[in-house]
Amino acid sequence: MTFAAAVHYKAIELSRHVCRMCTEAGSGHPSSATALAHITTVLLYHTMRYDPANPWNPLSDRLVLSEGHAVPIIYAAYADVGGVVGADPKHGRKLSLDDLWTLRDIASVLDGHPNPALGFPFFDAATGSLGQGVSVAAGLALAARMDGLDKTLYCIVGDGESREGQIWEALDFIADQHLTNVRVLFNSNKMGQSDYVSPQQSAATLARKIRAYGLHPITINGHDPVAIRKALAARPPKGKPVVIIAKTQKGWGVKELQQVGYHGKPLDAKGLQAALEQLKLPARKPQDVLCPPLPRGEIPKADRQAIALADPDLVKMAEGTKFAGAVQKGKVATRQAFGLALLALGRASKRIVALDGDVSNSTFSETLRKEFPDRFVECRIAEQNMISVAAGLAAGGKIPFANTFAKFFVRAYDQIEMAANTCANLKMVGSHSGVSLGADGPSQMGVVDAAFFGSLAGVRTPKGRPGCVVLVPSDAISTIKLAALMADYEGLVYMRTLRPETAILYQPSEPFRLIGQKVLSPGKDLAIIAWGYMVHEARKAAERLKGEGIEAGLVDAYSLPLAADFLEAIGAGPGAKLLVVEDNYGGGLGSAVAAAAAQRGNIRVTSMTPRTMPKSGKTADDVLRFVGIDAGAICRRAKEFLGKA
Amino acid sequence: MTFAAAVHYKAIELSRHVCRMCTEAGSGHPSSATALAHITTVLLYHTMRYDPANPWNPLSDRLVLSEGHAVPIIYAAYADVGGVVGADPKHGRKLSLDDLWTLRDIASVLDGHPNPALGFPFFDAATGSLGQGVSVAAGLALAARMDGLDKTLYCIVGDGESREGQIWEALDFIADQHLTNVRVLFNSNKMGQSDYVSPQQSAATLARKIRAYGLHPITINGHDPVAIRKALAARPPKGKPVVIIAKTQKGWGVKELQQVGYHGKPLDAKGLQAALEQLKLPARKPQDVLCPPLPRGEIPKADRQAIALADPDLVKMAEGTKFAGAVQKGKVATRQAFGLALLALGRASKRIVALDGDVSNSTFSETLRKEFPDRFVECRIAEQNMISVAAGLAAGGKIPFANTFAKFFVRAYDQIEMAANTCANLKMVGSHSGVSLGADGPSQMGVVDAAFFGSLAGVRTPKGRPGCVVLVPSDAISTIKLAALMADYEGLVYMRTLRPETAILYQPSEPFRLIGQKVLSPGKDLAIIAWGYMVHEARKAAERLKGEGIEAGLVDAYSLPLAADFLEAIGAGPGAKLLVVEDNYGGGLGSAVAAAAAQRGNIRVTSMTPRTMPKSGKTADDVLRFVGIDAGAICRRAKEFLGKA
């Protein structure tokens, strides 16, 4: 039997499964899935070098299904080849055909969209929110190159999806980085969800765009097995990365599924019958013509070395760097301290990789760039791509630290949420956080981050961890200590650093936990709880209040989620009065403290966040005063608060 | 004096101002600004048809400075032409040269980046977070076309900025929509912040990309006044929109500013001296050669008609639509109700415009598309562009309703925050919100929206309003009533709608306020506070609890911010027990209620949000149970809560 005939048989067989899967589920996207029947068959039964019995093999080629809703066809193929699923190698089991009919069920490993964290390790990242997969594939490709591994990263993208700007950020990145080990395939089936795609998304326009981006387009019939095989193996001319534009039929094989507006619609019982009639299996069944090749080579030993840094000797760390002066003066910005920490971490472990969005001389990720240029990834001004590339690097075994202004991370909150769903081991450091940024104004200030990351901090992942840990260090010492804990911890972490220099509060030997708080000073009248820059402002306020006979304690609540015993740890019992002040909009620290307190119902909390949106101000003080959270405002609030006692 | 000589004189003069402005401010981006000296001069002194004395003239050409940090050059030109600033026409005043030296001061109207909401009405939208301006210009252009106005929308973009995917979403959109009245200029100065731009961003590559996108690139010397003037006036061949690639010198005119890494650095006193030496004004001063032409035509009367809908007659509204069956059964999804409301609003006011991201047959914005295709904007799968286009439409006097899944709005949170800073009159409706979405799984579920939008709800804009109002209607009636209030209200509003059908709770005559709550039933033991889908789940729980002798009241807390008298309004006095349950991650409703309660310190609040990240489930019930917020879980929590009393 010819290759083409064998593939064709399989494509029909898998399409039959897909139709039945979605009908049984009562939902799903059979039309997007069958469009990929031939491509999936060639990839999973011929081209990809992988081991269905061991989806954790780090040498395997990988597939990123950016067009996540088409996943039923991948599930069908994977079950057919006897692919293994499970949360980890100890809990692996073979997927069976019977599993397919559990698609989208609450107890099923076959989720509506790809997600390795739900027990489907064939994939590396949760997809389904469109436009993110090419970046993930690029990150996996970078990791492979860093490790000298011969891996090909395949990525299937929809043509409807090609309108997402991130796709083009990723293609720019692939061109910049010469990632010839990424092979992108556009599922060019002419339809989006509600309508045909526009001329901007036609196969011809896609090819023109790809050429303009400096990549090599190959346009094929997406249902021609030989053409698919050839395109997947094409050696790029002039070393350009190849992008395949596969002309496909949405709803291939089933007339009903081919109508516009049939996106995301399963067939009813009658429609399924008709579909199975149309998808008639040929008489001759393929005999072992199709078999996925195993990856070659010895599986390298995983680097599981714990990461730790010695107690920070700031003077020594800063020697010879641009931060020596600041350290001398004893006033160091946490972003400067992070730069020092990142370099130290980079020296401690080869897994540490830094990414930056063209601001490495502001975030100070440049420290790693200068010493380990091969582990620094310049992502330019394209934050969405940066985050998903980082997710790919994490899936490839790296510990990526993504860096940019806290405000610019907002550009990638969708990608970050998907990374949280993936349980990606991704670290983010948002510099210039809060309103202390001053003169640049609100378009550069990170003020919504506490709420967003706080919401992730309050939910558990499938692995039982917080969706994200949020760290807001107040000084250089805690920054370095928390950065080390952040690197060694497995999971998503976001750290806010500051633009301005601040005093050093902690001794180098002060022990820190990833999740915790520090009581800087006790106080019988009230406790002021703050983080980051506001710890210093709160200190000023506490001193002024002391002068007026009011004893305010000071707590550095540097992390979310709060520790389970937070209130006890800070000595807040019945009747306690807590004033929380943060330099970001509400939903973060104050919300968490109020929630904990309100459960008790006998602790009072007054919360201070910027009252109004900030604007430019020449000094941090100007802006703090403008938005009503400067030391003076804290004192006034404290007195009001106590007056009402 | 020739045109070129006059422009050159002005370019030097403005560059002198820019250097001094940034030096006095102690911060700023003089190098990006002087690169635009000639372009700015030709635009603001010759090409743009506008009235410096009346920046609110709706007939004027507009400039969107996407490369927001270059704003000092615009400020300098605007002051030089005697441009008017102010919060509104009643408070307008002429900008003077002396104002320039107040750049970035807390009391200055000259913010670090453009923002009309801070009193600089020459601009239409806050920019500074890069990559958003082309979309805004496209939205302004669409509004102009809808109104039959002959306006040209200019947009200046950086080459570093060209890596942002949104730029390419916008260019696809401009091509799709044939927006020939948009003229984009790339400030191609070869440098980003930390480094030279990559080959992907060179002038030649930009031209290739633009051609591939179906637009017409014109490459010029960005310091040649005649070439600039010509390119700005070029008539597009074959009706293609024109994109100008202007090769410029970053830090034009000042040697020190031309170094790599000098991005965002002001000159010190000595550097300023040297700069002014280099930027020597020619001997001959231009005499009235340059004067901005006024816009022609009679200023149309602004449509300030209040928008209101009659009490909704669901049966009548649904007649002849696909929702008639649901209404008949008395179980209507809020997304269906919104579809009906949108159509009614579209009939009530010509200002109503709907945008959608290729899911109008799921969000049901298709109702407007079918009846008023000229007021429906298909944005395809590109949410970032959709939001900023909507911001442009709002600036152009429209009332835009942007529609997509709640989860897909996360893609545009940066753009939404900028719209909040702008105080844009932008409405967003996120369908399929919360975990009740069921089978698609978390990549399609809006669960972080409450925290993000809640954080905006808790801060005041420069105009004194909430940064955003969040609406979460629980039934069809409240959806329609709140949609009408949303349309009539001036400011940012976000509504969450649901996929599944729910019961109808309110009478058509029930009065609603934009910010408020409804006590559905009183209860002496505790009050269950919920919104949206969870009101129905809470109702089930309350009924079960009643059967066990526990009287739980029920509150539909449908908006954020909470009303100032929320606790009083729901009858929560000292000793009250409140159980809050929401189908989104924390930081939203529960946080707001806990914050209000904790201020008192004598009200207990227990908050329920999804305990774990959701996954696919065939029914909404499956998923609610999986994440621990179903009626059974609510009952258990209520009993625990009371047990601890």
Contacts between the chains, C-beta under 8 A, distances in Angstrom:
chain1	res1	chain2	res2	distance
A	25	B	439	6.5
A	25	B	618	6.6
A	26	B	439	7.0
A	26	B	618	6.2
A	27	B	438	7.8
A	27	B	439	4.2
A	27	B	440	7.1
A	27	B	618	7.8
A	28	B	439	7.7
A	68	B	443	6.2
A	69	B	440	7.9
A	104	B	439	4.5
A	104	B	441	7.5
A	104	B	616	4.3
A	104	B	617	7.3
A	104	B	618	5.9
A	105	B	616	7.3
A	105	B	617	7.0
A	105	B	618	5.6
A	105	B	622	7.8
A	106	B	615	7.0
A	106	B	616	7.2
A	106	B	617	3.7
A	106	B	618	6.9
A	106	B	622	4.0
A	106	B	623	6.7
A	106	B	625	7.8
A	106	B	626	5.5
A	108	B	616	7.3
A	111	B	441	5.0
A	111	B	615	5.5
A	111	B	616	4.6
A	112	B	439	5.6
A	112	B	440	4.7
A	112	B	441	3.8
A	112	B	443	7.7
A	112	B	444	7.5
A	112	B	616	4.0
A	113	B	440	7.0
A	113	B	441	5.2
A	113	B	443	4.5
A	113	B	444	7.3
A	113	B	616	7.8
A	115	B	441	7.4
A	115	B	442	7.7
A	115	B	443	7.6
A	115	B	615	7.7
A	118	B	615	5.6
A	126	B	442	7.6
A	126	B	443	6.1
A	127	B	443	6.8
A	128	B	440	7.6
A	128	B	441	6.8
A	128	B	443	2.8
A	128	B	444	6.3
A	129	B	407	6.4
A	129	B	408	6.8
A	129	B	410	7.7
A	129	B	411	7.2
A	129	B	443	5.0
A	129	B	444	7.5
A	130	B	381	5.7
A	131	B	381	7.2
A	160	B	358	6.3
A	160	B	380	7.2
A	160	B	381	5.3
A	161	B	381	5.9
A	163	B	169	6.4
A	163	B	172	6.0
A	163	B	358	7.9
A	163	B	380	4.2
A	163	B	381	4.7
A	163	B	382	4.4
A	164	B	165	7.0
A	164	B	169	7.3
A	164	B	381	5.7
A	164	B	382	5.9
A	164	B	411	8.0
A	165	B	164	7.0
A	165	B	165	2.2
A	165	B	166	4.8
A	165	B	167	7.2
A	165	B	168	5.3
A	165	B	169	4.3
A	165	B	382	6.5
A	165	B	384	6.2
A	165	B	385	7.3
A	166	B	165	4.9
A	167	B	165	7.2
A	168	B	165	5.3
A	168	B	168	4.6
A	169	B	163	6.4
A	169	B	164	7.3
A	169	B	165	4.3
A	172	B	163	6.0
A	172	B	198	7.8
A	172	B	200	4.5
A	175	B	199	7.9
A	175	B	200	5.6
A	176	B	198	5.0
A	176	B	199	7.6
A	176	B	200	5.6
A	192	B	358	4.6
A	192	B	380	6.6
A	192	B	381	6.5
A	193	B	358	4.9
A	193	B	359	5.5
A	193	B	361	7.1
A	193	B	362	7.3
A	193	B	381	8.0
A	194	B	356	7.5
A	194	B	358	5.3
A	194	B	359	6.3
A	194	B	360	5.1
A	194	B	361	4.8
A	194	B	362	7.9
A	194	B	366	7.3
A	194	B	378	7.8
A	195	B	358	7.1
A	195	B	378	7.1
A	197	B	380	7.7
A	198	B	172	7.8
A	198	B	176	5.0
A	198	B	380	6.5
A	199	B	175	7.9
A	199	B	176	7.6
A	199	B	214	7.4
A	200	B	172	4.5
A	200	B	175	5.6
A	200	B	176	5.6
A	200	B	213	7.2
A	200	B	214	6.9
A	201	B	172	8.0
A	201	B	380	7.7
A	205	B	212	7.4
A	205	B	214	7.1
A	208	B	211	8.0
A	208	B	212	4.1
A	209	B	209	7.3
A	209	B	212	4.6
A	209	B	213	6.7
A	211	B	208	7.9
A	211	B	212	6.9
A	212	B	205	7.4
A	212	B	208	4.1
A	212	B	209	4.6
A	212	B	211	6.9
A	212	B	212	3.7
A	213	B	200	7.2
A	213	B	209	6.8
A	214	B	199	7.4
A	214	B	200	6.9
A	214	B	205	7.1
A	261	B	361	6.2
A	264	B	362	8.0
A	356	B	194	7.5
A	358	B	160	6.3
A	358	B	163	7.9
A	358	B	192	4.6
A	358	B	193	4.9
A	358	B	194	5.3
A	358	B	195	7.1
A	359	B	193	5.5
A	359	B	194	6.3
A	360	B	194	5.1
A	361	B	193	7.1
A	361	B	194	4.8
A	361	B	261	6.3
A	362	B	193	7.3
A	362	B	194	7.9
A	362	B	264	8.0
A	366	B	194	7.3
A	378	B	194	7.8
A	378	B	195	7.1
A	380	B	160	7.2
A	380	B	163	4.2
A	380	B	192	6.6
A	380	B	197	7.7
A	380	B	198	6.5
A	380	B	201	7.7
A	381	B	130	5.7
A	381	B	131	7.2
A	381	B	160	5.4
A	381	B	161	5.9
A	381	B	163	4.7
A	381	B	164	5.7
A	381	B	192	6.4
A	381	B	193	8.0
A	382	B	163	4.4
A	382	B	164	6.0
A	382	B	165	6.5
A	384	B	165	6.2
A	385	B	165	7.3
A	407	B	129	6.4
A	407	B	414	7.8
A	408	B	129	6.8
A	408	B	414	7.6
A	410	B	129	7.7
A	410	B	413	5.3
A	410	B	414	4.2
A	410	B	417	6.1
A	411	B	129	7.2
A	411	B	164	8.0
A	411	B	413	8.0
A	411	B	414	4.3
A	413	B	410	5.3
A	413	B	411	8.0
A	413	B	413	4.7
A	413	B	414	7.7
A	413	B	448	7.3
A	413	B	452	7.5
A	414	B	407	7.8
A	414	B	408	7.6
A	414	B	410	4.2
A	414	B	411	4.3
A	414	B	413	7.7
A	417	B	410	6.0
A	417	B	448	5.9
A	418	B	443	6.7
A	420	B	613	7.5
A	421	B	442	5.4
A	421	B	443	6.9
A	421	B	613	6.1
A	438	B	27	7.8
A	439	B	25	6.5
A	439	B	26	7.0
A	439	B	27	4.2
A	439	B	28	7.6
A	439	B	104	4.6
A	439	B	112	5.6
A	440	B	27	7.1
A	440	B	69	7.9
A	440	B	112	4.7
A	440	B	113	7.0
A	440	B	128	7.6
A	441	B	104	7.5
A	441	B	111	5.0
A	441	B	112	3.8
A	441	B	113	5.2
A	441	B	115	7.4
A	441	B	128	6.8
A	442	B	115	7.7
A	442	B	126	7.6
A	442	B	421	5.4
A	443	B	68	6.2
A	443	B	112	7.7
A	443	B	113	4.5
A	443	B	115	7.6
A	443	B	126	6.1
A	443	B	127	6.8
A	443	B	128	2.8
A	443	B	129	5.0
A	443	B	418	6.7
A	443	B	421	6.9
A	444	B	112	7.5
A	444	B	113	7.4
A	444	B	128	6.3
A	444	B	129	7.5
A	447	B	455	7.8
A	448	B	413	7.3
A	448	B	417	5.9
A	448	B	452	6.1
A	448	B	455	5.1
A	448	B	456	7.1
A	450	B	455	7.5
A	451	B	451	4.5
A	451	B	452	6.0
A	451	B	454	6.5
A	451	B	455	3.6
A	451	B	587	5.0
A	452	B	413	7.5
A	452	B	448	6.1
A	452	B	451	6.0
A	452	B	452	5.3
A	452	B	455	7.7
A	452	B	587	7.8
A	454	B	451	6.5
A	454	B	586	7.2
A	454	B	587	5.4
A	455	B	447	7.8
A	455	B	448	5.1
A	455	B	450	7.5
A	455	B	451	3.6
A	455	B	452	7.6
A	455	B	584	7.8
A	455	B	585	3.9
A	455	B	586	5.6
A	455	B	587	4.2
A	455	B	588	7.8
A	456	B	448	7.1
A	456	B	585	6.9
A	458	B	585	6.1
A	458	B	586	4.0
A	458	B	587	7.2
A	458	B	609	6.7
A	459	B	585	5.1
A	459	B	586	7.4
A	459	B	609	7.2
A	459	B	610	5.9
A	459	B	611	7.1
A	459	B	612	6.5
A	459	B	613	5.8
A	460	B	611	6.2
A	460	B	612	4.6
A	460	B	613	7.0
A	461	B	612	7.4
A	461	B	613	5.7
A	462	B	612	7.1
A	462	B	613	6.4
A	462	B	615	7.5
A	467	B	585	7.6
A	467	B	613	6.6
A	577	B	601	7.8
A	584	B	455	7.8
A	585	B	455	4.0
A	585	B	456	6.8
A	585	B	458	6.1
A	585	B	459	5.1
A	585	B	467	7.6
A	586	B	454	7.2
A	586	B	455	5.5
A	586	B	458	4.0
A	586	B	459	7.4
A	586	B	591	7.5
A	586	B	595	7.4
A	587	B	451	4.9
A	587	B	452	7.8
A	587	B	454	5.4
A	587	B	455	4.2
A	587	B	458	7.2
A	587	B	587	4.0
A	587	B	588	7.8
A	587	B	591	6.0
A	588	B	455	7.8
A	588	B	587	7.8
A	590	B	595	6.8
A	591	B	586	7.5
A	591	B	587	6.0
A	591	B	591	3.9
A	591	B	594	7.1
A	591	B	595	6.4
A	593	B	598	7.9
A	594	B	591	7.1
A	594	B	594	4.5
A	594	B	595	4.5
A	594	B	597	7.7
A	594	B	598	4.0
A	595	B	586	7.4
A	595	B	590	6.8
A	595	B	591	6.4
A	595	B	594	4.5
A	595	B	605	7.5
A	595	B	607	5.8
A	597	B	594	7.7
A	597	B	598	4.8
A	597	B	601	7.7
A	598	B	593	7.9
A	598	B	594	4.0
A	598	B	597	4.8
A	598	B	598	4.7
A	598	B	603	7.1
A	598	B	604	6.5
A	598	B	605	3.8
A	598	B	607	7.8
A	599	B	604	6.8
A	599	B	605	6.8
A	599	B	606	5.9
A	599	B	607	7.9
A	600	B	604	7.2
A	601	B	577	7.8
A	601	B	597	7.7
A	601	B	601	7.7
A	601	B	602	6.6
A	601	B	603	6.1
A	601	B	604	3.2
A	601	B	605	7.4
A	602	B	601	6.6
A	602	B	602	7.1
A	603	B	598	7.1
A	603	B	601	6.2
A	604	B	598	6.5
A	604	B	599	6.8
A	604	B	600	7.2
A	604	B	601	3.2
A	605	B	595	7.5
A	605	B	598	3.8
A	605	B	599	6.8
A	605	B	601	7.4
A	606	B	599	5.9
A	607	B	595	5.8
A	607	B	598	7.8
A	607	B	599	7.9
A	609	B	458	6.6
A	609	B	459	7.2
A	610	B	459	5.9
A	611	B	459	7.1
A	611	B	460	6.2
A	612	B	459	6.5
A	612	B	460	4.5
A	612	B	461	7.4
A	612	B	462	7.1
A	613	B	420	7.5
A	613	B	421	6.1
A	613	B	459	5.8
A	613	B	460	7.0
A	613	B	461	5.7
A	613	B	462	6.4
A	613	B	467	6.6
A	615	B	106	7.0
A	615	B	111	5.5
A	615	B	115	7.6
A	615	B	118	5.6
A	615	B	462	7.5
A	616	B	104	4.3
A	616	B	105	7.4
A	616	B	106	7.2
A	616	B	108	7.4
A	616	B	111	4.6
A	616	B	112	4.0
A	616	B	113	7.8
A	617	B	104	7.4
A	617	B	105	7.0
A	617	B	106	3.7
A	618	B	25	6.6
A	618	B	26	6.2
A	618	B	27	7.8
A	618	B	104	6.0
A	618	B	105	5.6
A	618	B	106	6.9
A	622	B	105	7.8
A	622	B	106	4.0
A	623	B	106	6.8
A	625	B	106	7.8
A	626	B	106	5.5
